[in-house]
C-alpha cells in the first residue's frame, strides 16, 4: 500500500505585525518551525469545527490546546 503524498505550497498573506511576531515567538518556544506551528493551529481549528458539527467527540479546551 502506498502512502498518499501531500504537496505543500507557499502562500502570501497580510497579517498584523504584532500577531505575526507572537506566532513566530510561540513557534520558537515550542521548538517548531513557523510553518509547522501554523499547520498545528489550523488542524486544531478543523477539529473544533468537526466537534461543533457533531463529527468528532468533544474534547476539553485543555486537550485541544495540548495537541497544538
Buried (B, 14 or more C-beta within 10 A) or exposed (E): EEEEEEEEEEEEEEEEEEEEEEBBEBBEEEEBEBEEBBEBEEEBEEBBEEBEEEEEEEBEEEEBEEEE
